[in-house]
Amino acid sequence: MKQLDPKMLRNAFGSYMTGVTVITAMSNDGTPVGFTANSFTSVSLNPPLLLVCPAKSLSSFDVFANCDSFVVNILSEDQQAISNIFAGSKADRFSQIEWHKDEQGNPVIDGALTHFSCKTDRNLDAGDHHLLVGEVLDFSSREGHGLGYASGGYFSLALEREAAEISTQEKHVSVGVIIEHNGKVLLSQKDGKVSLPSTTTDDNTNAVSTIQQFLADNGIDAQLGAVFSIYENSKTNTNYIFYRAIAQSSNTKGLGEYIAIDDIAEQDFATSAMNSMMTRYATESKNGLYGVYVGQEEQGRVH
Ligand SMILES: Cc1cc2nc3c(=O)[nH]c(=O)nc-3n(C[C@H](O)[C@H](O)[C@H](O)COP(=O)(O)O)c2cc1C
């Protein structure tokens, strides 16, 4: 059999876009346990079955391998922090969030988009994971958008759609990109000021295609990530959309030079909006928790 590269296989699996769930249950001593999972799949309507795959390496694996019931919490787009708590935090995860118990006594996360209270239907061994099949006993679901996950990063479909709509509906749209490589970002110099690589959209071309074409035209081999900032300058009637990207090499192809993220504070950016955006980038890149700014040039909200 062909030898598969585990890292490349993991990346290939990760190219499948998913939502994000937190799977919860109670251990025998009454301690709540939970982990972040994107292996959730709906299986059957009649009977109502779903599936999730807990890894054997989970600290809570014994609980999930033997549980009679559990809960699937589908996270909403503003619950990225909860996903990170249940994917990494070593401290008491449940003391950091709001939650309540369902009829079976399992934790339901407050503010989740949807929850399914399940009775364990089957628990099957599958390589380094289990297939945990649950029969849905009860559920709740509210209007809203789920948190998205693809290629190792979170995204919000609503905000990506907003960026796409602005770029096809508005006349003056500037699309820029924060290209990161090894703790540095690619900045260009113009008239003594520092700026980010950017271009403008042609009528009706969406922002993602525009920026991908821009990277290709400039020979930059970078993986485009999620949208980082969407703002409008009402005086010039220009909309700005910035994406994040990770470059595979340090070759700048004449677009500028790579500056250490730690030195962002010392840069003289072309606009104050770009300055505050990059200051936020420097802070957020420290823990990899990126928000999305939406608003006017001077006033808006980080989602
Ligand atoms: C988006 C995302 C999806 C994940 N999906 C799964 C999954 O489906 N199954 C799993 O066992 N671990 C999955 N993990 C990893 C676990 O969440 C992580 O290893 C776990 O929370 C560690 O818990 P522990 O410290 O209690 O062992 C995922 C992590 C992330 C960030």
Ligand as a Chemical Component Dictionary entry (heavy atoms), coordinates in Angstrom:
data_LIG
# 
_chem_comp.id                   LIG 
_chem_comp.type                 NON-POLYMER 
_chem_comp.pdbx_formal_charge   0 
_chem_comp.three_letter_code    LIG 
# 
loop_
_chem_comp_atom.comp_id 
_chem_comp_atom.atom_id 
_chem_comp_atom.alt_atom_id 
_chem_comp_atom.type_symbol 
_chem_comp_atom.charge 
_chem_comp_atom.model_Cartn_x 
_chem_comp_atom.model_Cartn_y 
_chem_comp_atom.model_Cartn_z 
_chem_comp_atom.pdbx_ordinal 
LIG C1  C1  C 0 -12.174 22.699 14.986 1  
LIG C2  C2  C 0 -11.725 21.490 15.770 2  
LIG C3  C3  C 0 -12.317 20.260 15.518 3  
LIG C4  C4  C 0 -11.951 19.135 16.252 4  
LIG N1  N1  N 0 -12.587 17.951 16.018 5  
LIG C5  C5  C 0 -12.315 16.869 16.783 6  
LIG C6  C6  C 0 -13.066 15.657 16.628 7  
LIG O1  O1  O 0 -13.952 15.560 15.793 8  
LIG N2  N2  N 0 -12.747 14.621 17.447 9  
LIG C7  C7  C 0 -11.774 14.719 18.407 10 
LIG O2  O2  O 0 -11.563 13.740 19.139 11 
LIG N3  N3  N 0 -11.053 15.841 18.564 12 
LIG C8  C8  C 0 -11.311 16.920 17.782 13 
LIG N4  N4  N 0 -10.616 18.099 17.956 14 
LIG C9  C9  C 0 -9.529  18.127 18.935 15 
LIG C10 C10 C 0 -10.078 18.211 20.348 16 
LIG O3  O3  O 0 -11.021 19.245 20.523 17 
LIG C11 C11 C 0 -8.952  18.425 21.356 18 
LIG O4  O4  O 0 -7.946  17.513 21.093 19 
LIG C12 C12 C 0 -9.503  18.201 22.724 20 
LIG O5  O5  O 0 -10.346 19.198 23.159 21 
LIG C13 C13 C 0 -8.422  18.007 23.712 22 
LIG O6  O6  O 0 -9.109  17.709 24.889 23 
LIG P1  P1  P 0 -8.368  17.062 26.130 24 
LIG O7  O7  O 0 -7.345  18.080 26.550 25 
LIG O8  O8  O 0 -9.478  16.895 27.125 26 
LIG O9  O9  O 0 -7.791  15.759 25.677 27 
LIG C14 C14 C 0 -10.951 19.234 17.236 28 
LIG C15 C15 C 0 -10.348 20.471 17.486 29 
LIG C16 C16 C 0 -10.730 21.588 16.758 30 
LIG C17 C17 C 0 -10.098 22.928 17.048 31 
# 
loop_
_chem_comp_bond.comp_id 
_chem_comp_bond.atom_id_1 
_chem_comp_bond.atom_id_2 
_chem_comp_bond.value_order 
_chem_comp_bond.pdbx_ordinal 
LIG C1  C2  SING 1  
LIG C2  C3  SING 2  
LIG C2  C16 DOUB 3  
LIG C3  C4  DOUB 4  
LIG C4  N1  SING 5  
LIG C4  C14 SING 6  
LIG N1  C5  DOUB 7  
LIG C5  C6  SING 8  
LIG C5  C8  SING 9  
LIG C6  O1  DOUB 10 
LIG C6  N2  SING 11 
LIG N2  C7  SING 12 
LIG C7  O2  DOUB 13 
LIG C7  N3  SING 14 
LIG N3  C8  DOUB 15 
LIG C8  N4  SING 16 
LIG N4  C9  SING 17 
LIG N4  C14 SING 18 
LIG C9  C10 SING 19 
LIG C10 O3  SING 20 
LIG C10 C11 SING 21 
LIG C11 O4  SING 22 
LIG C11 C12 SING 23 
LIG C12 O5  SING 24 
LIG C12 C13 SING 25 
LIG C13 O6  SING 26 
LIG O6  P1  SING 27 
LIG P1  O7  DOUB 28 
LIG P1  O8  SING 29 
LIG P1  O9  SING 30 
LIG C14 C15 DOUB 31 
LIG C15 C16 SING 32 
LIG C16 C17 SING 33 
# 
